[in-house]
């Protein structure tokens, strides 16, 4: 990536583009690129800031004097650029606040015309893109991307080399752990990456696979500042998910899908999955567990934060949200109950087309995105989803999560009883499995909690009889919403992949059982 940026900047300088605007928070990195180009083209490189005025770029001395008296004033600095006769690259840092001044705008237009035939280039480096309409045809914009894996690998090597003589710090990075660390660093600036590596060294006294969670925690700060996405610190892992063997196998196959090895093998980054099915059957739990399985951050997109009363704000919010997600990629973008978020699409509601525009922006991004942002969307009601969302290319796969079968209920019971340190070995598991017929995983968990309350009230340990009583007193959703669940199963039978292993049935039998009450 750095080679591509150098080439593009070099082409602009050689082609005598008068004004270039680089948008980035990493002005030091941008300066380094421009200094390299200046040296290769025998040009002086001079930087400007409002506090220091015009200075030789890359000098590093805080006490150095300005090369032009009074050049802290932007107009004086621009006059110097105009009057200079030497081949040079002038770098103006954080110049965007002055681009609202009509005098500065006029001066820049004059400079743009005057230096086209010279060997001078004016480069504005700023984290904010602000171009007045008068200068739209005179300025060429370059977005400086965040450091690629190669640049982060160089930084990691340098820091390891710097601490190699420190016996108090342990370096234990195999090839796979090293790749995980570099993958976790993706989405950070060079400065942020350097800081968080140092943080991991101080916190753990080592640089190893245990440094990955520390690095991922740094990305939480980026998300918190956006106020549109929620960084989800997940404590769940794939072992906490009962059943759903087909889905878990699919996810395990893609565990290293964002790695350099996968790219060299020719594999594209996975795009995402849609999980639909009965409420309480583990869709959201599975989304949280994927983050731990893949060792990538989990970001939750709340559609309620996207929609705003101001005209145009909702569309801008969705663009900002996906841009933030891309900035820390590889990442998982979790959209819980997407059917409710886009429910207005099929209802003809009177929101002046805001839902349609937001949905259109999101669909386009899903289709065209190049960054490794894996989307996990969950839904309960397929009829509320627009058909455009379900076509191939938006998601890699659509999984249907049904009510757990007997073997899955046994696994779910064991998971929740283990969590509560209950002596499940002494329980009549066959009786519990039979009593929980038609229950979702969430309903089974709530029954265990209800049984615990009874045991606590009686100053007793959790017993099988308390749990059987709690199950008998619970009316499962599969009973109260039988028609809706059957309709959902009918839709999914030929349109979705079953998240659990299909039942072994004789030829001609239906692939899913139907509950009878």
C-alpha positions in Angstrom: 0.0 0.0 0.0 2.8 2.5 0.9 4.4 1.8 -2.6 1.1 2.6 -4.3 0.7 5.9 -2.3 4.3 6.9 -3.1 3.7 6.2 -6.8 0.5 8.2 -6.9 2.0 11.2 -5.1 5.1 11.0 -7.3 2.9 11.0 -10.4 1.0 14.1 -9.2 4.3 15.9 -8.4 5.9 15.0 -11.7 2.7 16.0 -13.6 3.0 19.4 -11.9 -0.4 19.3 -10.2 -0.3 22.6 -8.4 -2.3 21.8 -5.2 -2.8 18.4 -3.6 -5.0 17.8 -0.6 -4.1 14.7 1.5 -6.7 13.7 4.1 -5.2 11.8 7.0 -4.6 12.0 10.8 -1.1 10.8 10.2 0.7 13.9 9.1 4.1 12.5 10.0 3.5 9.5 7.7 2.4 11.8 4.9 5.4 14.0 5.5 7.7 11.0 5.2 6.2 10.1 1.8 6.6 13.6 0.5 10.2 13.9 1.8 11.1 10.7 0.0 9.6 12.1 -3.2 11.4 15.4 -2.7 14.8 13.7 -2.3 14.3 11.6 -5.4 13.4 14.6 -7.5 16.0 17.0 -6.0 13.3 19.3 -4.5 13.3 21.1 -1.2 10.6 20.0 1.1 9.3 22.8 3.3 6.5 22.4 5.9 4.2 25.0 7.4 2.1 25.1 10.6 0.4 28.1 12.2 2.6 27.7 15.3 6.0 27.3 13.7 5.6 29.0 10.3 7.7 27.7 7.3 10.4 25.2 8.3 12.5 22.6 6.5 10.5 19.4 6.6 11.9 16.5 8.6 14.3 18.7 10.7 12.8 17.6 14.0 14.2 20.5 16.0 11.5 22.2 18.1 13.8 25.3 18.5 14.6 25.8 14.8 13.9 29.2 13.4 11.4 29.8 10.7 12.9 30.3 7.2 10.7 33.3 6.6 9.9 36.0 9.2 6.2 36.2 10.1 5.3 33.1 8.1 3.0 31.9 10.8 0.4 34.0 9.1 -1.1 32.0 6.3 -1.2 34.8 3.8 2.6 35.5 4.4 3.3 31.8 4.0 1.4 31.7 0.7 3.2 34.8 -0.5 6.5 33.0 0.1 5.3 30.0 -1.9 4.4 32.3 -4.8 7.7 34.2 -4.7 9.9 31.2 -4.3 11.9 30.2 -7.5 13.4 26.9 -6.3 11.9 23.5 -7.1 10.1 22.6 -3.9 7.2 20.8 -2.2 5.4 22.9 0.4 3.5 21.0 3.0 0.8 23.0 4.8 -0.5 21.2 8.0 -4.0 21.7 9.3 -4.8 24.5 6.8 -8.5 23.7 6.5 -9.7 26.3 9.1 -8.4 29.1 6.7 -10.3 27.7 3.7 -13.3 29.7 4.7 -11.5 33.0 4.3 -12.2 34.6 1.0 -8.8 36.2 0.9 -7.0 32.9 1.3 -9.3 31.3 -1.3 -8.4 34.0 -3.8 -4.7 33.6 -3.0 -4.8 29.9 -3.5 -6.5 30.4 -6.9 -3.7 32.7 -8.0 -1.1 30.2 -6.7 -2.8 27.4 -8.6 -2.5 29.3 -11.9 1.0 30.7 -11.2 2.9 27.5 -10.2 1.5 25.2 -12.9 4.5 25.9 -15.1 7.0 25.8 -12.2 8.5 22.9 -10.3 6.6 23.8 -7.1 3.8 21.8 -5.5 1.6 22.9 -2.6 0.3 20.0 -0.5 -2.3 20.5 2.2 -2.3 17.7 4.9 -5.3 17.7 7.2 -7.6 15.2 8.9 -10.6 17.2 7.6 -11.6 17.5 4.0 -12.8 21.1 3.4 -12.7 22.4 -0.1 -14.5 25.6 -1.0 -16.5 25.5 -4.2 -14.2 28.1 -5.8 -11.2 25.6 -5.5 -12.9 22.4 -6.5 -11.3 22.4 -9.9 -7.9 23.5 -8.6 -7.3 20.9 -5.9 -6.7 17.1 -6.3 -7.6 15.0 -3.2 -5.8 11.9 -2.0 -7.1 9.8 0.9 -4.1 8.4 2.8 -5.2 4.9 3.8 -4.3 3.4 7.2 -1.1 1.4 7.3 -1.2 -1.9 5.5 0.0 -5.2 7.0 3.4 -4.7 5.5 4.0 -1.4 7.2 2.7 -2.8 10.5 5.0 -5.8 10.2 8.0 -3.4 9.7 6.9 -1.5 12.9 6.5 -4.7 14.8 10.0 -5.9 13.7 11.5 -2.5 14.8 9.9 -2.6 18.2 11.0 -6.3 18.7 14.5 -5.3 17.7 14.5 -2.4 20.1 13.6 -4.6 23.1 15.6 -7.6 22.2 18.2 -6.9 24.9 15.6 -6.5 27.6 15.5 -9.8 29.6 12.4 -8.8 31.5 10.3 -8.9 28.4 9.4 -12.2 26.7 8.9 -12.4 22.9 7.1 -15.5 21.9 5.6 -15.0 18.4 5.3 -18.0 16.1 4.3 -17.4 12.5 0.6 -17.8 13.2 0.6 -15.7 16.4 2.6 -13.0 14.6 0.0 -12.9 11.8 -2.8 -12.6 14.4 -1.0 -9.7 16.0 -0.6 -7.9 12.7 -4.2 -8.6 11.8 -5.3 -7.1 15.1 -3.2 -4.0 14.5 -4.9 -3.4 11.1 -7.1 -0.3 11.3 -4.8 1.6 13.7 -2.5 4.4 12.7 1.3 3.9 13.1 1.2 5.9 16.3 -1.8 4.0 17.7 -0.1 0.7 16.8 3.1 1.7 18.4 1.3 2.8 21.6 -0.8 -0.4 21.9 2.2 -2.7 21.3 4.0 -0.8 24.1 0.8 -1.2 26.2 0.8 -5.0 25.7 4.5 -5.2 26.6 3.9 -3.3 29.8 0.7 -5.1 30.8 1.7 -8.6 30.0 5.5 -8.4 30.1 5.5 -10.2 26.9 4.6 -10.0 23.2 2.7 -13.2 22.3 -0.8 -14.5 21.4 -2.1 -13.0 24.7 -1.3 -9.5 23.2 -4.2 -9.8 20.7 -7.0 -8.9 23.2 -5.0 -5.9 24.4 -4.6 -4.7 20.9 -8.3 -5.2 20.1 -9.2 -3.2 23.1 -7.5 -0.2 21.6 -10.0 -0.3 18.8 -12.8 0.3 21.3 -11.7 3.9 21.7 -12.2 4.5 18.0 -15.7 3.1 18.1 -16.7 5.0 21.2 -15.8 8.3 19.5 -18.1 7.6 16.6 -21.3 7.3 18.7 -22.9 5.2 16.0 -21.4 1.8 16.6 -21.1 -0.1 19.9 -17.9 -2.1 20.6 -19.0 -5.4 22.1 -16.7 -6.9 24.7 -17.8 -10.4 24.3 -17.2 -13.1 26.9 -18.9 -15.8 25.0 -17.1 -18.5 23.0 -18.3 -21.1 20.5 -18.4 -23.7 23.2 -21.3 -21.8 24.9 -23.4 -22.4 21.8 -25.5 -25.6 22.1 -26.2 -27.3 18.8 -26.1 -25.5 15.5 -23.4 -27.8 14.3 -23.7 -27.0 10.6 -23.4 -23.3 11.3 -20.4 -23.8 13.7 -18.7 -26.0 11.1 -19.2 -23.3 8.5 -17.7 -20.6 10.8 -14.8 -22.8 11.8 -13.8 -23.3 8.1 -13.5 -19.6 7.8 -11.6 -19.0 11.1 -8.5 -17.9 9.2 -10.2 -16.3 6.3 -8.8 -12.8 6.9 -5.2 -14.1 7.1 -2.4 -13.5 4.7 -2.2 -17.2 4.1 -5.9 -17.2 2.9 -5.2 -14.3 0.6 -2.1 -16.0 -0.9 -4.3 -19.1 -1.4 -6.7 -17.0 -3.5 -9.5 -17.0 -1.0 -11.8 -13.9 -0.9 -12.7 -12.5 2.5 -16.1 -13.8 3.6 -18.9 -11.2 3.2 -21.4 -12.2 5.9 -24.3 -14.4 7.0 -28.0 -13.8 7.8 -29.4 -15.9 10.6 -33.1 -16.1 10.8 -35.4 -18.3 12.9 -37.2 -18.8 16.1 -36.6 -16.2 18.9 -34.3 -17.3 21.6 -32.6 -20.1 19.7 -29.1 -18.7 19.9 -28.7 -16.3 16.9 -27.4 -13.4 18.9 -25.3 -15.7 21.1 -23.7 -17.2 18.0 -22.9 -13.7 16.7 -21.0 -12.9 19.9 -19.1 -16.2 19.9 -17.8 -15.6 16.3 -15.8 -12.6 17.6 -13.9 -14.9 20.1 -13.5 -17.7 17.5 -12.0 -15.4 14.8 -10.2 -13.1 17.2 -11.6 -9.9 15.5 -13.5 -7.1 17.1 -17.3 -7.2 17.2 -19.2 -4.0 16.4 -22.9 -3.7 17.0 -24.9 -1.5 14.6 -28.0 -0.1 16.3 -30.3 1.1 13.5 -32.1 3.4 16.1 -28.9 5.5 16.2 -28.8 5.8 12.5 -32.1 7.5 11.9 -32.2 11.2 12.7 -34.9 13.9 12.4 -32.6 16.2 10.4 -32.9 15.9 6.7 -30.0 14.0 5.2 -28.6 13.1 8.6 -29.7 9.5 8.5 -28.0 8.9 5.2 -24.8 10.5 6.5 -25.0 8.5 9.7 -25.0 5.2 7.8 -22.1 6.3 5.6 -20.1 7.3 8.7 -21.0 4.0 10.5 -19.7 1.8 7.7 -16.6 4.0 7.3 -15.7 3.6 10.9 -16.3 -0.2 10.6 -14.0 -0.3 7.6 -11.4 1.8 9.4 -10.7 -0.9 12.0 -11.2 -3.9 9.7 -11.0 -6.8 9.8 -14.1 -6.7 12.0 -17.5 -8.2 12.5 -20.5 -5.9 12.0 -23.4 -7.3 14.0 -26.9 -6.1 13.1 -29.3 -7.6 15.6 -33.0 -8.0 14.4 -32.4 -6.4 11.0 -36.0 -7.1 10.2 -37.0 -4.4 12.7 -34.4 -2.0 11.5 -35.6 -2.0 7.9 -39.3 -2.9 8.7 -40.5 0.4 7.1 -39.3 -0.7 3.7 -42.4 -2.8 3.0 -45.0 -0.8 4.9 -45.3 2.4 2.8 -44.6 4.5 5.9 -44.5 8.3 5.5 -40.8 9.1 6.4 -40.2 11.0 3.1 -38.2 8.1 1.7 -35.5 8.2 4.5 -35.7 4.5 5.1 -35.4 3.7 1.4 -32.4 6.0 1.0 -30.6 4.5 4.1 -31.4 1.0 3.0 -30.1 1.8 -0.5 -26.9 3.2 0.8 -26.4 0.1 3.0 -27.2 -2.3 0.2 -24.7 -0.6 -2.1 -22.0 -0.8 0.5 -22.8 -4.5 1.2 -22.4 -5.3 -2.5 -19.4 -3.2 -3.3 -17.3 -3.3 -0.1 -13.7 -4.4 -0.5 -12.7 -4.1 3.2 -12.8 -7.3 5.4 -15.9 -6.4 7.3 -18.0 -9.5 8.0 -21.7 -8.8 8.5 -23.7 -11.0 10.9 -27.4 -10.1 10.7 -30.2 -11.8 12.7 -33.9 -11.7 11.9 -37.0 -13.3 13.4 -39.6 -12.3 10.8 -38.6 -12.9 7.2 -41.7 -11.2 5.8 -40.5 -7.9 7.0 -37.2 -8.0 5.1 -37.0 -6.5 1.6 -36.2 -9.1 -1.1 -33.2 -7.2 -2.3 -31.4 -8.0 1.0 -31.8 -11.7 0.5 -30.4 -12.2 -3.0 -27.0 -13.9 -3.4 -24.1 -11.6 -3.2 -25.3 -9.6 -0.2 -24.6 -12.6 2.2 -22.5 -15.7 1.7 -25.3 -17.8 3.3 -28.7 -17.6 4.9 -29.0 -20.0 7.9 -32.2 -21.0 9.5 -32.0 -21.5 13.3 -34.8 -23.9 14.4 -35.9 -25.0 17.9 -33.3 -27.4 19.3 -33.7 -31.1 18.8 -33.3 -33.6 21.7 -29.5 -34.0 21.4 -29.2 -30.2 21.2 -31.4 -29.7 24.3 -29.2 -32.1 26.2 -26.1 -30.0 25.2 -27.9 -26.7 26.1 -29.0 -28.1 29.5 -25.4 -29.2 30.3 -24.0 -25.8 29.3 -26.3 -23.8 31.5 -26.1 -26.2 34.4 -22.3 -26.2 34.3 -22.3 -22.4 34.3 -24.3 -22.5 37.6 -22.1 -25.3 39.0 -25.2 -27.6 39.3 -24.6 -31.4 39.7 -26.2 -32.2 36.4 -24.7 -35.7 36.4 -27.3 -36.7 39.1 -30.2 -35.2 37.0 -32.6 -37.3 35.0 -31.5 -35.8 31.7 -33.9 -37.9 29.6 -36.8 -36.5 31.7 -35.6 -33.0 31.3 -35.1 -33.4 27.5 -38.7 -34.7 27.2 -40.1 -32.0 29.4 -38.3 -29.3 27.3 -39.7 -30.5 24.0 -40.5 -27.4 21.9 -38.4 -25.0 24.1 -35.9 -22.6 22.8 -32.4 -22.3 24.3 -33.4 -19.0 26.0 -36.6 -20.6 27.5 -34.5 -23.5 28.9 -32.1 -21.1 30.5 -34.9 -19.1 32.1 -36.4 -22.3 33.4 -33.1 -23.2 35.1 -33.0 -19.7 36.6 -36.6 -20.1 37.9 -35.6 -23.4 39.4 -32.5 -21.8 41.1 -34.8 -19.1 42.7 -37.0 -21.9 44.1 -33.9 -23.7 45.4 -32.5 -20.5 46.9 -35.9 -19.7 48.6 -36.0 -23.2 50.1 -32.3 -22.9 51.2 -31.6 -26.0 49.1 -29.4 -27.0 46.2 -30.7 -27.1 42.6 -32.5 -30.4 42.0 -34.0 -32.0 39.0 -37.5 -31.9 40.4 -37.3 -28.0 40.7 -36.2 -27.8 37.1 -38.9 -30.2 35.9 -41.5 -28.1 37.8 -40.2 -24.9 36.2 -40.4 -26.4 32.7 -43.9 -27.6 33.3 -45.0 -24.1 34.3 -43.5 -22.5 31.2 -45.6 -22.1 28.0 -43.0 -22.1 25.2 -43.2 -19.7 22.3 -43.5 -22.6 20.0 -47.0 -23.2 21.5 -48.2 -19.6 21.6 -46.9 -18.8 18.1 -47.1 -22.2 16.4 -48.6 -20.9 13.2 -46.0 -18.2 12.7 -43.2 -20.7 13.4 -44.6 -23.2 11.0 -44.8 -20.5 8.3 -41.2 -19.5 8.9 -40.1 -23.2 8.7 -42.0 -23.5 5.5 -40.3 -20.5 4.0 -36.8 -21.7 5.1 -37.2 -25.3 4.0 -36.2 -24.5 0.4 -34.5 -21.1 0.8 -32.1 -21.4 3.7 -29.4 -23.7 5.1 -30.3 -25.5 8.3 -28.0 -24.3 11.1 -28.3 -27.7 12.9 -27.5 -31.0 11.4 -30.5 -32.3 9.5 -32.3 -35.3 11.0 -31.6 -38.7 9.6 -34.9 -39.5 8.0 -36.1 -42.1 5.5 -36.4 -41.2 1.9 -39.3 -39.0 1.1 -39.6 -37.7 4.7 -39.8 -34.0 5.4 -36.4 -32.6 6.5 -37.7 -30.9 9.6 -40.2 -32.2 12.2 -43.3 -30.3 13.0 -44.4 -29.8 16.6 -47.9 -31.0 17.5 -49.7 -29.5 20.5 
